[in-house]
Amino acid sequence: MKREITLYGSGTSRSSRCLWTLRELGVEFSYVDDSSLLGTEKLKRLQPQGKLPVVVIDGESLFESSAICTYLCDLHPEKGLIGAVGSRERALHEQWCSFALTEVEGYLWSSYKHGSFYPAEKRVPAVLPTNTEEVLVGLTVLERVLADQMFLLGSKFSVTDIVVGFAINWSKSAGHLGTFPALSGYLDRLYSRELCAFKQHV
């Protein structure tokens, strides 16, 4: 069944997760890369806070990049990017996506906001060291897993790697991967994929 899909995103933000997923699925879609939509009433009709990314599928919107990627893969199970509901593989997908978002990405986002995004009067620099400590704890867990396997679910690339890989790539751009050789090697494997939508950080 062919669906009408439009992804709204911006640059190298979390929307790159959704962009890469769509590329891997090989489906037709339109991509609107427009940061000027942020906070507008037009975008709030699709996402209540006016944030990106948002996908519109057959006229219905869905937001949160991990949810978007998961749903897109569920629409195309024949592509083999995600495990079936009720499978061990699917449970691990949910586990690692939740882990990356809460134990790594949440702290990266907090540090970005308090380091440069917020206006000066709203920033709380005191949270930055603690945020970094938490990020490193989360990365240590992922380092142990990826020291023994190619991808998060074993030898096979999946949408889990797209979702979690973004958080690891963000960690690299923030300067946190210096002591994590397995994660650095993992990112190199992701970058080497032809359809990768992540920006490489040196």
C-alpha positions in Angstrom: 0.0 0.0 0.0 1.5 3.3 -1.1 1.2 6.1 1.5 1.6 9.8 1.2 4.5 10.7 3.6 5.8 14.2 4.3 8.6 14.7 6.8 9.2 18.1 8.4 12.6 18.6 9.8 15.7 20.8 10.2 19.3 20.2 9.3 21.2 17.7 11.4 18.7 17.7 14.2 16.8 14.6 15.4 14.9 14.7 12.1 18.0 13.1 10.5 16.9 9.9 12.3 13.6 9.9 10.4 15.3 10.9 7.2 17.7 8.0 7.4 14.9 5.5 8.3 12.9 6.6 5.3 15.9 6.2 3.0 16.6 2.7 4.3 12.9 1.7 3.8 13.1 2.9 0.2 9.7 4.5 0.2 8.6 7.6 -1.6 8.3 10.7 0.7 8.6 14.5 0.6 11.0 16.3 2.9 10.5 19.8 4.1 13.8 21.0 5.7 12.8 24.3 7.2 13.8 25.5 10.7 11.7 28.7 10.2 8.7 26.5 11.0 9.8 26.1 14.6 7.2 27.6 17.0 4.8 28.7 14.3 1.1 28.2 14.5 1.3 26.2 11.3 3.7 23.7 12.9 1.7 23.6 16.2 -1.2 22.2 14.3 1.0 19.2 13.7 3.1 19.2 16.9 1.6 21.0 19.9 4.9 22.7 20.9 5.8 23.7 17.4 8.9 21.4 17.4 10.5 19.3 14.7 10.6 16.6 13.5 7.0 15.8 12.5 5.8 13.3 9.9 2.4 13.4 8.2 1.3 10.1 6.8 -1.9 10.1 4.8 -3.0 13.3 6.5 -2.2 12.2 10.1 0.7 13.7 12.0 3.1 11.9 14.4 5.9 13.4 16.4 8.9 12.3 18.5 11.7 10.9 16.3 12.0 7.5 17.9 8.2 7.0 17.6 8.3 8.1 14.0 11.1 5.7 13.1 9.5 2.8 14.9 6.1 3.4 13.3 7.6 3.8 9.8 9.3 0.4 10.2 6.2 -1.2 11.4 4.4 0.0 8.3 7.0 -1.9 6.2 7.9 -5.1 8.1 9.1 -6.7 4.9 12.2 -4.4 5.0 13.4 -6.1 8.2 14.5 -3.0 10.0 12.6 -3.8 13.2 11.5 -6.9 15.1 7.9 -8.1 15.3 5.8 -6.9 18.2 6.2 -9.5 21.0 9.6 -10.7 19.8 12.8 -10.5 21.9 14.3 -8.4 19.1 11.5 -5.8 19.5 11.8 -5.7 23.2 15.6 -4.9 22.8 14.7 -2.2 20.4 12.4 -0.6 22.9 15.0 -1.1 25.7 17.9 0.6 23.9 15.9 3.4 22.4 14.4 4.2 25.8 17.9 4.0 27.4 19.5 6.3 24.9 16.8 8.9 25.1 16.7 9.0 28.9 20.2 8.1 30.0 22.2 9.9 27.3 20.3 12.2 25.1 18.3 13.9 27.8 21.4 15.1 29.5 23.0 16.2 26.2 20.0 18.3 25.5 20.0 19.8 29.0 23.7 20.7 28.6 23.1 22.3 25.2 20.2 24.4 26.5 22.1 25.6 29.6 25.4 26.0 27.7 24.3 28.1 24.7 20.6 27.7 23.6 18.9 29.5 26.5 19.2 33.2 27.0 22.0 34.0 29.5 19.6 34.8 32.3 18.0 31.4 32.1 21.1 29.3 32.0 22.2 27.2 35.0 25.9 26.4 34.3 26.1 24.4 37.5 24.2 21.5 35.9 26.8 21.0 33.2 29.3 18.8 35.1 26.6 16.6 36.5 25.0 16.2 33.0 28.4 15.2 31.7 28.8 12.6 34.4 25.4 11.1 33.6 26.2 11.0 29.8 29.4 9.1 30.5 27.7 6.6 32.7 25.2 5.9 29.9 27.9 5.7 27.2 29.8 3.2 29.4 26.9 0.9 29.2 26.7 1.2 25.4 30.5 0.8 25.1 30.3 -2.6 26.9 27.6 -3.8 24.6 29.2 -2.7 21.4 32.6 -4.0 22.3 31.4 -7.5 21.6 29.0 -7.0 18.6 28.7 -5.0 15.4 25.3 -3.4 16.1 23.0 -3.0 19.0 20.9 -6.1 18.2 23.9 -8.2 17.2 25.3 -8.6 13.7 22.4 -7.0 11.9 21.8 -3.3 11.3 18.4 -2.1 12.4 16.4 1.0 13.1 17.6 0.7 16.7 21.0 1.7 15.5 19.6 4.8 13.8 17.8 6.0 17.0 20.6 5.2 19.4 23.4 6.1 16.9 22.1 9.6 16.8 22.6 10.0 20.6 26.1 8.5 20.3 26.9 10.8 17.4 25.7 13.8 19.4 27.9 12.6 22.3 30.9 12.7 19.9 30.1 16.2 18.8 30.0 17.2 22.4 33.5 15.8 23.0 32.5 12.8 25.1 33.8 9.8 23.1 37.5 10.1 23.8 37.6 7.1 26.1 35.1 4.9 24.2 36.9 3.1 21.3 34.0 0.7 20.7 31.5 3.5 20.3 33.9 5.4 17.9 34.2 2.2 15.8 30.5 1.8 15.9 29.9 5.3 14.5 32.4 4.6 11.8 30.3 1.6 10.8 27.2 3.8 10.7 28.9 6.5 8.7 30.0 3.9 6.2 26.4 3.0 5.3 25.5 4.6 2.0 22.2 6.1 3.2 23.5 7.5 6.6 22.0 10.9 7.3 24.2 11.8 10.3 26.8 14.5 10.2 30.3 13.1 10.8 32.2 14.9 13.6 36.0 14.8 13.7 
